[in-house]
Amino acid sequence: MTRMESLRPKDERGASARPGPSQASKKTPVRDSRLDNAKFILIALVVIGHAIEPVSDYGPASALYYWIYFFHMPAFIMISGYLSRSFDASSTRVEKLVLTVAVPYLIFWTIHQGFYAIERGGLPDSLSILKPTWTLWFLVALFLWRLSVPLWKRLRWPVATAVIISLFAATTDLSSTLSMGRVVSLLPFFVLGLSLRREHFDHLDRLWVRVSAVLVLAATTLLALPISGDFSREWVFWRDSLIDRDIDPLMPSVGIRLLFMGIALAMTFAVLALTPKRRTWFTSLGAYTLFVYLGHSVVLLVFKASPWYDVLTGASGLAVNVALGIALTLLLCTPWVRKCMRWAVEPRPTWLLGQGDGEPDEKATGSTRAGTDPKSQKAPV
């Protein structure tokens, strides 16, 4: 050993403290604060939208409800697509998809059906797990979209293809099984997210883009006031085919669907442009959207079955339920609530997926805790 080598600082295992080329290449990727901030904002809008739904007969509540539904799920889905780019349909990825999406779906589907059975005083005639309950349609859609990622990455014009499929598939009868109406209708936003790259988000920092973003949100706020009373909410729910409208399913229905797609896209980029890039007090909470998404539905089912919404109406009902939505979002992000929900949101059913080749449990399942895996930024839910 040379004198210079003997003077080089060592770590506790005797290895050189200076990282080698292989060590330097394994640096932990930095999470995108803008996306984490956006995920928290969007999940808060999801909860607020569901919280004010029972009082949305009141004019201002109806306008706010419509404004939220203009874009909040398309924005969520686009971010989900962007964060699904690495999905390659390998066995590890598919196992993780089952554990983080399919299994929580089954657990909360059972919980929802339990509430419905109590409310109805008995079980429904059909208990098909292929028909999602209330908010669980998104987990079904996300599962199907992610399985299709390798195909979309192979196509030459994936976004245009997805738009064509979305528009013309919606002109036929779409069953509620597997929420196919929403799976097909919202597909372009997921595929667009797959097609985006980090450098595309850099354009959002330009001054003219941010000024335009303010104008877009202001214009859509004014638009929501009259449109919430004149247009069916089915246009922003994206769940039924166009043949269920009172107008021709081709024209103008396809044109209106394109218009709502354009509004959703413009508002999505407007919100992203105005979302802080730096870390904020709620940045870390963006990693827990799955807890909020699944947990809030159970809480609001209880509220809807109680006299809560019979007492709170009008302006006071709107204000209180908006506050309820914000409080519920923050509550479901707290460590003790996440700990109580972890068995259902991030299950580790070793009885379902056996270990292979003697690998440790964590490696075999590919399962990670939300916000604790530094090597990946999880999709919104």
C-alpha positions as CSV (number, residue, x, y, z in Angstrom):
1,M,0.0,0.0,0.0
2,T,1.3,3.4,-0.9
3,R,1.6,6.3,1.5
4,M,-1.2,8.2,-0.3
5,E,-3.5,5.1,0.0
6,S,-2.7,4.8,3.7
7,L,-3.7,8.4,4.3
8,R,-7.0,8.1,2.5
9,P,-9.9,8.1,5.0
10,K,-11.6,4.7,5.5
11,D,-15.2,3.9,6.5
12,E,-16.0,1.6,9.3
13,R,-15.7,-1.5,7.0
14,G,-12.3,-0.5,5.9
15,A,-13.3,0.5,2.4
16,S,-12.3,3.8,0.9
17,A,-14.7,6.7,1.8
18,R,-14.4,8.1,-1.7
19,P,-17.3,6.7,-3.8
20,G,-16.2,4.7,-6.9
21,P,-17.9,5.1,-10.3
22,S,-20.4,2.3,-9.5
23,Q,-21.4,3.9,-6.2
24,A,-21.8,7.4,-7.8
25,S,-24.2,5.9,-10.4
26,K,-26.4,4.6,-7.7
27,K,-27.3,7.9,-6.2
28,T,-30.9,8.1,-5.0
29,P,-33.1,9.9,-7.5
30,V,-34.7,13.1,-6.2
31,R,-38.5,13.1,-6.0
32,D,-40.3,15.7,-8.0
33,S,-41.7,18.2,-5.5
34,R,-44.1,19.7,-8.0
35,L,-45.7,16.3,-8.6
36,D,-46.0,15.5,-4.9
37,N,-47.5,19.0,-4.3
38,A,-50.0,18.5,-7.2
39,K,-50.9,15.0,-6.0
40,F,-51.9,16.4,-2.6
41,I,-53.9,19.3,-4.1
42,L,-55.7,16.9,-6.4
43,I,-56.5,14.4,-3.7
44,A,-57.9,17.2,-1.5
45,L,-60.1,18.2,-4.4
46,V,-61.3,14.6,-4.8
47,V,-62.3,14.5,-1.1
48,I,-63.9,18.0,-1.2
49,G,-65.9,17.1,-4.4
50,H,-67.3,13.9,-2.7
51,A,-68.0,15.8,0.5
52,I,-70.1,18.5,-1.1
53,E,-71.9,16.2,-3.5
54,P,-75.0,15.8,-1.3
55,V,-75.4,19.6,-1.0
56,S,-74.7,20.3,-4.7
57,D,-78.3,21.3,-5.4
58,Y,-77.4,24.6,-3.9
59,G,-76.2,26.9,-6.8
60,P,-72.7,27.8,-5.7
61,A,-72.0,24.3,-4.5
62,S,-73.2,23.0,-7.8
63,A,-70.8,25.3,-9.6
64,L,-67.9,24.4,-7.4
65,Y,-68.7,20.7,-7.8
66,Y,-68.7,21.1,-11.6
67,W,-65.5,23.1,-11.6
68,I,-63.7,20.4,-9.6
69,Y,-65.0,17.7,-11.9
70,F,-63.9,19.6,-15.0
71,F,-60.4,18.4,-14.4
72,H,-59.5,16.7,-11.1
73,M,-59.6,13.1,-12.3
74,P,-58.1,13.7,-15.7
75,A,-55.2,15.5,-14.0
76,F,-54.8,12.6,-11.5
77,I,-54.9,10.1,-14.4
78,M,-52.3,12.0,-16.4
79,I,-49.9,12.1,-13.4
80,S,-50.6,8.4,-12.9
81,G,-49.6,7.7,-16.5
82,Y,-46.4,9.8,-16.2
83,L,-45.4,7.8,-13.0
84,S,-46.2,4.5,-14.7
85,R,-43.7,4.9,-17.5
86,S,-41.3,2.3,-16.0
87,F,-44.0,-0.4,-15.9
88,D,-42.7,-3.3,-18.1
89,A,-45.1,-6.1,-17.3
90,S,-42.3,-8.1,-15.6
91,S,-43.4,-10.6,-12.9
92,T,-42.1,-8.4,-10.1
93,R,-44.0,-5.3,-11.5
94,V,-47.2,-7.3,-12.0
95,E,-47.0,-8.8,-8.5
96,K,-46.5,-5.3,-7.0
97,L,-49.5,-4.1,-9.1
98,V,-51.6,-6.9,-7.7
99,L,-50.6,-6.0,-4.1
100,T,-50.9,-2.3,-4.3
101,V,-54.0,-2.0,-6.5
102,A,-56.0,-5.3,-6.9
103,V,-55.8,-6.5,-3.3
104,P,-56.8,-3.1,-1.7
105,Y,-59.7,-3.0,-4.3
106,L,-61.0,-6.3,-3.0
107,I,-60.7,-5.3,0.6
108,F,-62.5,-1.9,0.2
109,W,-65.1,-3.4,-2.2
110,T,-66.0,-5.7,0.6
111,I,-66.1,-2.9,3.1
112,H,-68.3,-0.8,0.8
113,Q,-70.7,-3.7,0.2
114,G,-70.9,-4.2,4.0
115,F,-72.1,-0.6,4.4
116,Y,-74.6,-0.9,1.6
117,A,-76.0,-4.1,3.1
118,I,-76.5,-2.4,6.4
119,E,-78.1,0.6,4.7
120,R,-80.4,-1.5,2.6
121,G,-81.1,-4.0,5.3
122,G,-79.8,-6.9,3.3
123,L,-77.5,-8.0,0.5
124,P,-78.2,-7.0,-3.1
125,D,-79.2,-9.5,-5.7
126,S,-75.8,-9.5,-7.3
127,L,-72.4,-9.4,-5.6
128,S,-70.0,-9.1,-8.6
129,I,-66.5,-7.9,-7.8
130,L,-66.3,-6.9,-11.5
131,K,-68.7,-4.0,-10.7
132,P,-66.7,-1.4,-8.7
133,T,-68.5,0.4,-5.9
134,W,-68.4,4.2,-5.8
135,T,-64.8,5.4,-5.8
136,L,-63.2,2.1,-6.6
137,W,-63.6,2.4,-10.3
138,F,-60.2,4.3,-10.4
139,L,-58.3,1.3,-9.1
140,V,-59.9,-1.0,-11.7
141,A,-59.0,1.5,-14.4
142,L,-55.4,2.0,-13.1
143,F,-54.9,-1.8,-13.1
144,L,-56.0,-2.2,-16.7
145,W,-54.2,0.9,-17.9
146,R,-50.9,-0.2,-16.3
147,L,-51.1,-3.6,-17.8
148,S,-51.4,-2.0,-21.2
149,V,-48.3,0.3,-20.8
150,P,-45.9,-1.8,-22.9
151,L,-48.3,-1.7,-25.8
152,W,-48.7,2.1,-25.7
153,K,-44.9,2.6,-25.5
154,R,-44.6,0.6,-28.8
155,L,-47.1,2.7,-30.8
156,R,-45.9,5.5,-33.1
157,W,-48.8,7.8,-32.2
158,P,-50.1,6.6,-28.9
159,V,-52.0,9.8,-27.8
160,A,-53.9,10.2,-31.1
161,T,-54.7,6.4,-31.0
162,A,-56.1,6.7,-27.5
163,V,-58.2,9.7,-28.4
164,I,-59.7,7.9,-31.4
165,I,-60.5,4.8,-29.2
166,S,-62.0,7.0,-26.5
167,L,-64.2,8.9,-28.8
168,F,-65.6,6.2,-31.0
169,A,-65.7,3.4,-28.4
170,A,-68.0,5.7,-26.4
171,T,-70.6,5.7,-29.3
172,T,-71.6,2.2,-28.4
173,D,-73.1,0.7,-25.3
174,L,-70.5,0.4,-22.5
175,S,-71.2,-1.9,-19.7
176,S,-70.7,-0.9,-16.0
177,T,-68.6,-4.1,-15.7
178,L,-65.0,-3.1,-14.8
179,S,-66.1,0.5,-15.3
180,M,-65.4,0.2,-19.0
181,G,-67.0,3.5,-19.7
182,R,-64.4,5.4,-17.6
183,V,-61.6,3.1,-18.6
184,V,-62.2,4.0,-22.3
185,S,-63.3,7.6,-21.9
186,L,-60.3,8.7,-19.7
187,L,-57.7,6.6,-21.5
188,P,-56.2,9.5,-23.5
189,F,-55.1,11.3,-20.2
190,F,-53.2,8.2,-19.0
191,V,-51.5,7.7,-22.4
192,L,-50.6,11.4,-22.5
193,G,-48.9,11.0,-19.1
194,L,-46.9,8.1,-20.5
195,S,-45.7,10.2,-23.4
196,L,-44.5,13.2,-21.2
197,R,-40.9,13.6,-20.1
198,R,-39.5,15.7,-17.3
199,E,-38.3,18.4,-19.7
200,H,-42.0,19.0,-20.8
201,F,-42.8,20.2,-17.3
202,D,-40.0,22.8,-17.5
203,H,-42.1,24.8,-19.9
204,L,-44.6,25.3,-17.1
205,D,-42.2,27.7,-15.4
206,R,-42.4,30.3,-18.1
207,L,-44.1,33.6,-17.2
208,W,-46.6,33.6,-20.0
209,V,-47.6,30.0,-19.2
210,R,-48.3,31.0,-15.6
211,V,-50.3,34.1,-16.6
212,S,-52.3,31.9,-19.1
213,A,-52.9,29.4,-16.2
214,V,-54.5,32.1,-14.1
215,L,-56.7,33.1,-17.0
216,V,-57.7,29.5,-17.7
217,L,-58.8,28.9,-14.1
218,A,-60.6,32.2,-14.0
219,A,-62.4,31.5,-17.3
220,T,-63.4,28.0,-16.3
221,T,-64.7,29.3,-12.9
222,L,-67.0,31.7,-14.8
223,L,-68.0,28.8,-17.2
224,A,-68.9,26.5,-14.3
225,L,-71.6,28.9,-13.1
226,P,-74.0,28.6,-16.1
227,I,-72.9,25.2,-17.3
228,S,-73.6,23.4,-14.0
229,G,-77.2,24.2,-14.5
230,D,-77.5,23.5,-18.2
231,F,-75.3,20.4,-18.8
232,S,-75.7,17.0,-17.4
233,R,-72.9,16.0,-14.9
234,E,-72.5,12.8,-17.0
235,W,-70.2,14.9,-19.3
236,V,-67.7,15.3,-16.4
237,F,-68.3,11.9,-14.8
238,W,-67.0,10.1,-18.0
239,R,-68.7,6.9,-17.0
240,D,-71.5,6.4,-19.6
241,S,-71.4,6.0,-23.4
242,L,-72.5,8.9,-25.6
243,I,-75.6,7.0,-26.7
244,D,-77.1,7.6,-23.2
245,R,-77.4,11.4,-24.0
246,D,-80.5,13.1,-25.3
247,I,-78.6,14.2,-28.4
248,D,-77.0,12.4,-31.4
249,P,-74.1,10.2,-30.2
250,L,-71.9,11.3,-33.1
251,M,-72.5,14.9,-33.7
252,P,-72.6,17.0,-31.6
253,S,-71.8,14.5,-28.8
254,V,-68.3,13.7,-30.1
255,G,-67.6,17.4,-30.4
256,I,-68.8,18.1,-26.9
257,R,-66.7,15.2,-25.6
258,L,-63.6,16.8,-27.3
259,L,-64.5,20.2,-25.8
260,F,-64.5,18.7,-22.3
261,M,-61.3,16.9,-23.0
262,G,-59.7,20.2,-24.0
263,I,-61.1,21.9,-20.9
264,A,-59.7,19.2,-18.7
265,L,-56.3,19.3,-20.4
266,A,-56.0,23.1,-20.2
267,M,-57.0,23.1,-16.5
268,T,-54.6,20.3,-15.7
269,F,-51.6,22.1,-17.1
270,A,-52.8,25.4,-15.5
271,V,-52.9,23.8,-12.0
272,L,-49.5,22.2,-12.6
273,A,-48.1,25.5,-13.7
274,L,-49.3,27.2,-10.5
275,T,-48.3,24.4,-8.3
276,P,-45.1,25.2,-6.3
277,K,-41.9,23.5,-7.5
278,R,-40.2,23.8,-4.2
279,R,-40.9,21.7,-1.1
280,T,-43.8,22.9,1.0
281,W,-45.5,21.8,4.2
282,F,-47.7,19.4,2.2
283,T,-45.1,18.0,-0.2
284,S,-44.5,14.9,1.9
285,L,-48.2,14.3,2.1
286,G,-48.4,13.7,-1.6
287,A,-47.0,10.3,-1.1
288,Y,-50.1,9.2,0.8
289,T,-52.8,9.7,-1.7
290,L,-53.8,6.1,-1.7
291,F,-54.6,6.2,2.0
292,V,-56.7,9.3,1.5
293,Y,-58.5,8.0,-1.6
294,L,-59.5,4.7,0.0
295,G,-60.1,6.0,3.5
296,H,-62.3,9.0,2.7
297,S,-64.9,6.9,0.9
298,V,-65.5,4.8,4.1
299,V,-65.8,8.0,6.3
300,L,-68.2,9.7,3.8
301,L,-70.4,6.6,3.5
302,V,-70.9,6.9,7.2
303,F,-71.7,10.7,6.9
304,K,-74.1,10.0,4.0
305,A,-76.0,7.4,6.1
306,S,-76.3,9.8,9.0
307,P,-78.5,12.9,9.4
308,W,-75.4,15.1,8.6
309,Y,-76.5,16.2,5.2
310,D,-80.1,16.7,6.2
311,V,-79.0,19.3,8.8
312,L,-76.3,21.1,6.8
313,T,-77.7,22.8,3.7
314,G,-77.2,25.9,1.7
315,A,-74.3,28.2,2.2
316,S,-73.5,26.9,5.6
317,G,-73.6,23.3,4.4
318,L,-71.2,24.2,1.5
319,A,-68.7,25.9,3.9
320,V,-68.8,23.2,6.5
321,N,-68.4,20.3,4.0
322,V,-65.5,22.0,2.2
323,A,-63.9,22.3,5.6
324,L,-64.8,18.7,6.3
325,G,-63.1,17.6,3.1
326,I,-59.9,19.5,3.9
327,A,-59.8,18.2,7.5
328,L,-60.5,14.6,6.3
329,T,-57.6,14.8,3.8
330,L,-55.2,16.0,6.4
331,L,-56.4,13.4,9.0
332,L,-55.9,10.5,6.7
333,C,-52.3,11.6,6.0
334,T,-51.4,11.4,9.7
335,P,-49.0,8.6,10.7
336,W,-51.3,7.0,13.3
337,V,-54.2,6.8,10.8
338,R,-51.9,5.4,8.1
339,K,-50.7,2.8,10.6
340,C,-54.2,1.7,11.3
341,M,-55.1,1.5,7.6
342,R,-51.9,-0.1,6.4
343,W,-53.2,-3.7,6.6
344,A,-55.8,-2.7,4.0
345,V,-54.1,-0.1,1.9
346,E,-50.7,-1.7,1.7
347,P,-51.4,-5.4,2.5
348,R,-48.7,-8.0,2.6
349,P,-50.6,-11.2,2.0
350,T,-47.9,-13.8,2.0
351,W,-50.7,-16.4,1.7
352,L,-51.5,-15.0,-1.7
353,L,-48.1,-14.6,-3.3
354,G,-45.6,-17.2,-2.3
355,Q,-41.9,-16.6,-2.1
356,G,-39.8,-17.6,-5.1
357,D,-36.2,-18.8,-5.2
358,G,-35.8,-18.3,-1.5
359,E,-35.7,-14.5,-1.8
360,P,-36.7,-12.3,1.1
361,D,-40.3,-11.4,1.4
362,E,-39.9,-7.8,0.5
363,K,-37.9,-8.6,-2.6
364,A,-40.2,-11.4,-3.7
365,T,-43.3,-9.2,-3.6
366,G,-41.7,-6.0,-4.8
367,S,-43.9,-4.3,-2.1
368,T,-42.8,-1.0,-0.6
369,R,-44.4,1.4,1.9
370,A,-45.7,4.6,0.5
371,G,-43.2,7.4,0.8
372,T,-40.4,5.1,2.1
373,D,-39.0,3.8,-1.1
374,P,-36.4,6.4,-2.2
375,K,-35.9,4.8,-5.6
376,S,-39.3,5.5,-7.0
377,Q,-42.1,8.1,-7.0
378,K,-45.3,6.2,-6.7
379,A,-48.3,7.0,-8.9
380,P,-51.1,9.0,-7.2
381,V,-53.0,6.0,-6.0
